Amino acid sequence: MKRSALLATLAASVVVASTSAFAQAPGTVGAGVSTNGLTQFKDERTGKVWTPENVSKDNQTPQQQAAMPKTPADKAFDPSAQSVATQVVVQRPRGNLMGTVPITAGPTVPVVVIDSPWLQAVPQQNWLTVVYVTNNSGSVVDPVVGCTFTNGGRPVQDTRVVLSPAGPGERWGVPVYGPPVSTFVDRVTCRILSPA
């Protein structure tokens, strides 16, 4: 298997297999691809643990490994090696009405909340997250969500998501597209921008 194909498969597997939520500031939710900060993946079939040190280097001496040219796929394991300008994108996705919830907005419950983001690489396309937006009020609101896709703590895309009006108590599932999968991403953080 070619090195880049193996790394792409490994990255996609890590994204799907170990996406988790991280502690955030109030009103912010996030998801990433590593629960413990380590860039490793255990193959459940063979039991082999893949790390940056052994991916596609099983049968090579240290000298052969050092002589290998660095490919763009190697940057998945070295976020500081990726140099991309942060893109700012505005999206107006069509959400899916998931149902309704009781009207609970008040002094201790925000008018609009978001939850349950996850991060996934859509092969040959873009990074994708889905956020769930809930209108806790008895009024129609026009929510705006901000999502930041990062790699090693460095932003690679800031996305402003303008949603369709949400009726009283409505809960919507909304897809948010990140940068192309050729840009490495290890985390997405989303927050409500409006209403405040």
Backbone as CSV, one residue per row, in Angstrom:
resi,resn,N_x,N_y,N_z,CA_x,CA_y,CA_z,C_x,C_y,C_z
1,MET,0.854,-1.176,0.000,0.000,0.000,0.000,0.893,1.229,0.000
2,LYS,0.567,2.199,-0.799,1.375,3.401,-0.851,1.300,4.142,0.470
3,ARG,2.348,4.846,0.782,2.451,5.545,2.055,1.319,6.554,2.244
4,SER,1.050,7.373,1.231,0.010,8.392,1.390,-1.361,7.767,1.546
5,ALA,-1.621,6.676,0.852,-2.918,6.008,0.988,-3.063,5.431,2.392
6,LEU,-1.977,4.860,2.929,-2.018,4.311,4.280,-2.253,5.418,5.298
7,LEU,-1.559,6.542,5.135,-1.736,7.642,6.067,-3.144,8.219,5.988
8,ALA,-3.689,8.330,4.778,-5.055,8.837,4.636,-6.041,7.890,5.305
9,THR,-5.839,6.584,5.109,-6.711,5.600,5.744,-6.565,5.673,7.258
10,LEU,-5.329,5.791,7.733,-5.067,5.892,9.156,-5.721,7.138,9.737
11,ALA,-5.566,8.273,9.076,-6.164,9.516,9.572,-7.677,9.410,9.618
12,ALA,-8.284,8.852,8.573,-9.741,8.698,8.557,-10.191,7.753,9.664
13,SER,-9.428,6.682,9.890,-9.787,5.731,10.937,-9.689,6.367,12.309
14,VAL,-8.640,7.166,12.532,-8.484,7.819,13.813,-9.625,8.795,14.036
15,VAL,-10.014,9.530,12.979,-11.107,10.486,13.095,-12.384,9.782,13.480
16,VAL,-12.706,8.701,12.779,-13.952,7.995,13.048,-13.888,7.246,14.364
17,ALA,-12.739,6.638,14.674,-12.649,5.768,15.836,-12.509,6.496,17.157
18,SER,-11.894,7.680,17.153,-11.615,8.263,18.459,-12.049,9.704,18.601
19,THR,-13.039,10.133,17.852,-13.548,11.480,18.009,-14.167,11.621,19.381
20,SER,-13.862,12.717,20.055,-14.405,12.912,21.394,-14.646,14.374,21.659
21,ALA,-15.472,14.657,22.644,-15.747,16.025,23.049,-14.709,16.460,24.067
22,PHE,-14.339,17.724,24.043,-13.373,18.267,24.974,-14.065,19.316,25.833
23,ALA,-13.531,19.572,27.023,-14.081,20.613,27.891,-13.906,21.956,27.198
24,GLN,-14.925,22.776,27.250,-14.923,24.044,26.550,-15.393,25.145,27.477
25,ALA,-15.240,26.364,27.020,-15.811,27.503,27.717,-17.328,27.397,27.616
26,PRO,-18.050,28.012,28.548,-19.514,27.939,28.485,-20.034,28.399,27.119
27,GLY,-20.997,27.666,26.575,-21.579,28.016,25.281,-20.755,27.567,24.098
28,THR,-19.707,26.800,24.335,-18.837,26.331,23.274,-18.753,24.814,23.343
29,VAL,-18.768,24.165,22.196,-18.594,22.719,22.144,-17.516,22.408,21.125
30,GLY,-16.867,21.259,21.294,-15.804,20.915,20.370,-15.632,19.422,20.256
31,ALA,-14.962,19.023,19.204,-14.645,17.624,18.979,-13.268,17.552,18.345
32,GLY,-12.572,16.446,18.588,-11.247,16.277,18.026,-10.997,14.840,17.668
33,VAL,-9.789,14.569,17.214,-9.491,13.237,16.744,-8.583,12.451,17.665
34,SER,-8.208,12.994,18.811,-7.356,12.254,19.728,-7.802,12.532,21.151
35,THR,-8.141,11.478,21.892,-8.599,11.678,23.254,-7.461,11.894,24.229
36,ASN,-6.264,11.421,23.905,-5.170,11.521,24.856,-3.992,12.345,24.345
37,GLY,-4.159,13.013,23.218,-3.093,13.842,22.674,-2.046,13.060,21.914
38,LEU,-2.132,11.733,21.901,-1.163,10.923,21.176,-1.669,10.661,19.768
39,THR,-0.766,10.657,18.813,-1.142,10.358,17.444,-0.811,8.897,17.180
40,GLN,-1.703,8.026,17.621,-1.520,6.607,17.397,-2.863,5.953,17.144
41,PHE,-2.790,4.776,16.541,-4.005,4.045,16.196,-3.710,2.553,16.321
42,LYS,-4.588,1.830,17.017,-4.410,0.388,17.162,-5.301,-0.324,16.145
43,ASP,-4.685,-1.157,15.320,-5.427,-1.969,14.360,-6.062,-3.119,15.130
44,GLU,-7.387,-3.113,15.203,-8.096,-4.122,15.988,-7.912,-5.539,15.443
45,ARG,-7.695,-5.670,14.158,-7.532,-7.007,13.564,-6.172,-7.614,13.850
46,THR,-5.127,-6.792,13.748,-3.779,-7.333,13.923,-3.201,-7.045,15.300
47,GLY,-3.770,-6.055,15.998,-3.244,-5.674,17.294,-2.060,-4.727,17.215
48,LYS,-1.592,-4.409,16.001,-0.433,-3.522,15.836,-0.834,-2.086,16.149
49,VAL,0.033,-1.382,16.868,-0.188,0.023,17.181,0.641,0.849,16.209
50,TRP,-0.041,1.685,15.430,0.627,2.541,14.452,0.900,3.895,15.089
51,THR,2.116,4.391,14.911,2.535,5.685,15.428,3.273,6.421,14.318
52,PRO,3.611,7.692,14.525,4.382,8.395,13.500,5.728,7.734,13.224
53,GLU,6.246,7.000,14.205,7.546,6.372,14.029,7.507,5.113,13.172
54,ASN,6.341,4.438,13.070,6.356,3.176,12.338,5.403,3.105,11.146
55,VAL,4.648,4.144,10.870,3.736,4.100,9.735,4.534,3.991,8.448
56,SER,4.266,2.937,7.721,4.884,2.677,6.425,6.406,2.582,6.500
57,LYS,6.947,2.263,7.689,8.389,2.179,7.858,8.802,0.860,8.493
58,ASP,7.895,-0.116,8.493,8.123,-1.380,9.183,9.437,-2.064,8.791
59,ASN,9.719,-2.106,7.511,10.851,-2.890,7.019,12.038,-2.022,6.629
60,GLN,12.163,-0.858,7.252,13.245,0.045,6.884,14.189,0.248,8.058
61,THR,15.448,0.462,7.743,16.422,0.812,8.767,16.221,2.282,9.138
62,PRO,16.736,2.713,10.286,16.616,4.143,10.634,17.210,5.060,9.567
63,GLN,18.296,4.624,8.907,18.910,5.443,7.864,17.968,5.564,6.649
64,GLN,17.300,4.462,6.295,16.347,4.511,5.188,15.166,5.411,5.539
65,GLN,14.724,5.323,6.778,13.602,6.160,7.203,13.973,7.635,7.126
66,ALA,15.188,7.983,7.565,15.625,9.376,7.547,15.773,9.898,6.122
67,ALA,16.117,9.006,5.174,16.312,9.413,3.786,15.006,9.571,3.017
68,MET,13.900,9.081,3.581,12.607,9.164,2.885,12.179,10.630,2.779
69,PRO,11.728,11.049,1.591,11.251,12.431,1.473,9.950,12.606,2.260
70,LYS,9.764,13.773,2.817,8.536,14.087,3.549,7.437,14.375,2.527
71,THR,6.293,13.760,2.728,5.147,13.990,1.849,4.128,14.837,2.592
72,PRO,3.147,15.400,1.878,2.100,16.157,2.575,1.386,15.324,3.630
73,ALA,1.275,14.007,3.406,0.586,13.153,4.370,1.332,13.080,5.700
74,ASP,2.660,13.271,5.685,3.428,13.246,6.924,3.021,14.378,7.868
75,LYS,2.451,15.432,7.329,2.064,16.570,8.149,0.927,16.234,9.105
76,ALA,0.230,15.147,8.860,-0.833,14.745,9.780,-0.253,14.460,11.157
77,PHE,0.999,14.010,11.191,1.646,13.704,12.453,2.522,14.843,12.959
78,ASP,2.674,15.890,12.178,3.498,17.024,12.578,2.755,18.308,12.225
79,PRO,1.808,18.726,13.084,0.999,19.901,12.774,1.818,21.155,12.496
80,SER,2.994,21.285,13.126,3.793,22.492,12.908,4.381,22.534,11.498
81,ALA,4.408,21.388,10.804,4.954,21.356,9.449,3.945,21.833,8.402
82,GLN,2.674,21.936,8.785,1.649,22.383,7.843,1.543,23.899,7.892
83,SER,1.649,24.522,6.752,1.543,25.971,6.691,0.404,26.341,5.752
84,VAL,-0.716,26.732,6.332,-1.857,27.156,5.521,-2.388,28.465,6.081
85,ALA,-2.847,29.320,5.176,-3.476,30.571,5.608,-4.881,30.243,6.099
86,THR,-5.279,30.860,7.193,-6.610,30.620,7.737,-7.660,31.179,6.790
87,GLN,-8.570,30.308,6.374,-9.670,30.732,5.505,-10.830,31.181,6.379
88,VAL,-11.565,32.182,5.918,-12.791,32.599,6.580,-13.922,32.316,5.597
89,VAL,-14.873,31.482,6.021,-15.927,31.004,5.133,-17.288,31.290,5.754
90,VAL,-18.250,31.707,4.930,-19.636,31.861,5.377,-20.450,30.774,4.700
91,GLN,-21.209,30.022,5.496,-22.054,28.952,4.958,-23.503,29.196,5.366
92,ARG,-24.397,28.810,4.483,-25.837,28.867,4.756,-26.423,27.479,4.480
93,PRO,-26.102,26.505,5.341,-26.534,25.128,5.081,-28.026,24.938,5.351
94,ARG,-28.563,23.932,4.716,-29.945,23.547,4.976,-29.922,22.517,6.099
95,GLY,-30.531,22.847,7.207,-30.540,21.944,8.349,-31.706,20.980,8.277
96,ASN,-31.702,20.031,9.195,-32.794,19.057,9.317,-33.464,19.255,10.662
97,LEU,-34.792,19.424,10.634,-35.544,19.566,11.873,-35.544,18.217,12.573
98,MET,-34.996,18.189,13.796,-34.878,16.946,14.546,-36.066,16.723,15.480
99,GLY,-36.807,17.784,15.772,-37.945,17.682,16.680,-38.081,18.958,17.477
100,THR,-38.873,18.894,18.540,-39.058,20.065,19.393,-38.745,19.698,20.838
101,VAL,-38.430,20.725,21.604,-38.108,20.560,23.021,-38.990,21.511,23.821
102,PRO,-39.133,21.298,25.125,-39.908,22.233,25.950,-39.260,23.619,25.963
103,ILE,-40.066,24.639,26.061,-39.574,26.015,26.144,-39.026,26.222,27.555
104,THR,-37.704,26.431,27.657,-37.067,26.534,28.976,-36.198,27.769,29.126
105,ALA,-36.121,28.643,28.118,-35.240,29.811,28.195,-35.626,30.677,29.378
106,GLY,-34.635,31.179,30.046,-34.855,32.027,31.201,-33.540,32.513,31.756
107,PRO,-33.527,32.932,33.018,-32.293,33.486,33.592,-31.122,32.510,33.603
108,THR,-31.388,31.208,33.720,-30.289,30.244,33.792,-30.167,29.370,32.545
109,VAL,-31.096,29.500,31.593,-31.063,28.690,30.372,-30.959,29.622,29.176
110,PRO,-29.926,29.475,28.342,-29.768,30.354,27.184,-30.909,30.176,26.175
111,VAL,-31.112,31.207,25.366,-32.145,31.164,24.332,-31.808,30.080,23.311
112,VAL,-30.549,30.016,22.881,-30.111,29.031,21.892,-28.884,28.307,22.433
113,VAL,-28.859,26.983,22.276,-27.693,26.192,22.669,-27.293,25.283,21.512
114,ILE,-26.019,24.896,21.512,-25.533,23.912,20.531,-24.891,22.773,21.295
115,ASP,-24.877,21.589,20.665,-24.238,20.438,21.290,-23.911,19.376,20.255
116,SER,-23.224,18.369,20.728,-22.899,17.143,19.991,-22.165,17.327,18.671
117,PRO,-21.111,18.137,18.630,-20.357,18.145,17.381,-19.490,16.903,17.285
118,TRP,-19.176,16.495,16.106,-18.214,15.434,15.872,-17.427,15.838,14.652
119,LEU,-16.328,15.206,14.432,-15.430,15.568,13.340,-15.174,14.349,12.490
120,GLN,-15.336,14.515,11.184,-15.153,13.386,10.266,-14.524,13.884,8.976
121,ALA,-13.682,13.058,8.395,-13.116,13.348,7.085,-13.956,12.632,6.042
122,VAL,-14.515,13.386,5.107,-15.251,12.786,3.995,-14.213,12.537,2.900
123,PRO,-13.901,11.253,2.589,-12.824,10.956,1.647,-12.945,11.734,0.338
124,GLN,-11.837,12.308,-0.096,-11.709,13.069,-1.337,-12.548,14.348,-1.340
125,GLN,-13.065,14.763,-0.177,-13.882,15.976,-0.128,-13.396,16.892,0.992
126,ASN,-14.252,17.130,1.987,-13.947,18.077,3.049,-14.084,17.445,4.423
127,TRP,-13.546,18.140,5.422,-13.820,17.804,6.806,-15.258,18.203,7.076
128,LEU,-15.920,17.464,7.958,-17.335,17.698,8.218,-17.621,17.572,9.701
129,THR,-18.434,18.469,10.204,-18.977,18.344,11.545,-20.470,18.616,11.456
130,VAL,-21.214,18.080,12.381,-22.645,18.361,12.474,-22.894,18.887,13.873
131,VAL,-23.541,20.038,13.965,-23.904,20.587,15.271,-25.422,20.575,15.389
132,TYR,-25.883,20.437,16.604,-27.311,20.457,16.883,-27.626,21.769,17.589
133,VAL,-28.531,22.530,17.009,-28.899,23.850,17.515,-30.316,23.776,18.052
134,THR,-30.498,24.183,19.308,-31.811,24.114,19.948,-32.260,25.508,20.365
135,ASN,-33.473,25.885,19.931,-34.088,27.148,20.339,-34.912,26.866,21.592
136,ASN,-34.457,27.346,22.738,-35.153,27.118,24.010,-36.243,28.144,24.287
137,SER,-36.420,29.108,23.374,-37.361,30.193,23.638,-38.700,29.963,22.938
138,GLY,-39.651,30.816,23.273,-40.969,30.773,22.657,-41.062,31.660,21.438
139,SER,-39.950,32.214,20.980,-39.916,33.107,19.819,-39.110,32.474,18.686
140,VAL,-39.296,33.007,17.481,-38.479,32.592,16.341,-37.134,33.312,16.452
141,VAL,-36.031,32.576,16.262,-34.694,33.173,16.320,-33.932,32.853,15.029
142,ASP,-32.961,33.698,14.732,-32.088,33.514,13.573,-30.685,33.206,14.080
143,PRO,-30.391,31.914,14.369,-29.086,31.590,14.953,-27.925,31.731,13.961
144,VAL,-26.795,32.126,14.508,-25.534,32.158,13.768,-24.513,31.430,14.635
145,VAL,-23.827,30.454,14.037,-22.848,29.630,14.749,-21.470,29.883,14.144
146,GLY,-20.461,29.934,14.995,-19.078,30.049,14.530,-18.339,28.760,14.841
147,CYS,-17.685,28.179,13.847,-16.888,26.958,14.032,-15.460,27.223,13.567
148,THR,-14.492,26.785,14.364,-13.087,26.934,14.011,-12.468,25.549,13.891
149,PHE,-11.936,25.237,12.715,-11.229,23.981,12.464,-9.747,24.254,12.691
150,THR,-9.106,23.409,13.535,-7.701,23.631,13.874,-6.875,22.372,13.659
151,ASN,-5.575,22.567,13.570,-4.616,21.471,13.506,-3.484,21.824,14.455
152,GLY,-3.322,21.032,15.503,-2.276,21.311,16.484,-2.452,22.661,17.149
153,GLY,-3.704,23.082,17.336,-3.987,24.361,17.972,-3.960,25.549,17.031
154,ARG,-3.585,25.328,15.779,-3.517,26.420,14.804,-4.773,26.423,13.947
155,PRO,-5.474,27.563,13.857,-6.684,27.595,13.029,-6.351,27.445,11.547
156,VAL,-7.157,26.631,10.852,-7.000,26.488,9.404,-8.254,26.951,8.661
157,GLN,-9.393,27.040,9.365,-10.594,27.603,8.752,-11.538,28.094,9.847
158,ASP,-11.980,29.334,9.708,-13.035,29.891,10.549,-14.299,29.918,9.710
159,THR,-15.354,29.334,10.233,-16.604,29.222,9.489,-17.716,29.925,10.252
160,ARG,-18.410,30.792,9.559,-19.592,31.458,10.115,-20.792,30.807,9.449
161,VAL,-21.651,30.188,10.260,-22.784,29.420,9.751,-24.067,30.192,10.040
162,VAL,-24.711,30.666,8.976,-25.960,31.407,9.099,-27.092,30.413,8.873
163,LEU,-27.914,30.206,9.907,-28.970,29.197,9.848,-30.309,29.803,9.466
164,SER,-31.198,28.954,8.986,-32.573,29.371,8.739,-33.231,29.672,10.074
165,PRO,-34.286,30.507,10.094,-34.960,30.795,11.358,-35.429,29.510,12.051
166,ALA,-35.230,29.471,13.364,-35.658,28.323,14.174,-36.879,28.741,14.983
167,GLY,-37.954,27.992,14.843,-39.189,28.285,15.562,-39.086,27.936,17.035
168,PRO,-40.113,28.294,17.803,-40.112,28.026,19.247,-39.876,26.549,19.553
169,GLY,-38.866,26.274,20.363,-38.582,24.914,20.801,-38.012,23.983,19.744
170,GLU,-37.655,24.494,18.571,-37.156,23.606,17.507,-35.686,23.238,17.730
171,ARG,-35.364,21.994,17.392,-33.986,21.479,17.450,-33.596,21.073,16.038
172,TRP,-32.487,21.633,15.550,-32.032,21.406,14.185,-30.661,20.741,14.171
173,GLY,-30.441,19.816,13.230,-29.129,19.248,12.955,-28.581,19.951,11.722
174,VAL,-27.369,20.484,11.827,-26.821,21.323,10.758,-25.418,20.849,10.373
175,PRO,-25.197,20.519,9.083,-23.842,20.155,8.647,-22.985,21.406,8.464
176,VAL,-21.734,21.308,8.887,-20.781,22.404,8.710,-19.547,21.810,8.041
177,TYR,-19.192,22.345,6.878,-18.056,21.820,6.128,-16.799,22.610,6.433
178,GLY,-15.729,21.868,6.673,-14.432,22.463,6.929,-13.603,22.509,5.653
179,PRO,-12.298,22.647,5.811,-11.414,22.705,4.646,-11.335,21.351,3.950
180,PRO,-10.758,21.307,2.752,-10.566,20.020,2.073,-9.729,19.080,2.945
181,VAL,-9.914,17.768,2.757,-9.177,16.798,3.566,-7.676,16.824,3.290
182,SER,-7.252,17.506,2.232,-5.813,17.659,1.989,-5.175,18.586,3.029
183,THR,-5.998,19.360,3.744,-5.546,20.166,4.870,-5.825,19.353,6.128
184,PHE,-4.828,19.170,6.955,-5.012,18.339,8.135,-5.700,19.115,9.252
185,VAL,-6.662,18.462,9.882,-7.465,19.037,10.958,-7.532,18.008,12.071
186,ASP,-7.370,18.441,13.336,-7.499,17.498,14.445,-8.568,17.903,15.445
187,ARG,-9.229,19.056,15.204,-10.228,19.511,16.177,-11.139,20.547,15.542
188,VAL,-12.378,20.575,16.010,-13.314,21.633,15.630,-13.985,22.130,16.904
189,THR,-14.119,23.434,17.014,-14.773,24.065,18.148,-15.864,24.977,17.610
190,CYS,-17.087,24.826,18.135,-18.212,25.624,17.659,-18.837,26.387,18.827
191,ARG,-19.391,27.557,18.510,-20.013,28.409,19.519,-21.154,29.198,18.880
192,ILE,-22.113,29.622,19.699,-23.211,30.461,19.234,-22.726,31.901,19.141
193,LEU,-22.874,32.519,17.974,-22.518,33.912,17.806,-23.721,34.820,17.997
194,SER,-24.902,34.328,17.557,-26.127,35.091,17.681,-27.299,34.135,17.761
195,PRO,-28.322,34.371,18.567,-28.462,35.508,19.486,-27.564,35.341,20.704
196,ALA,-27.118,36.491,21.225,-26.194,36.485,22.372,-26.909,36.168,23.659
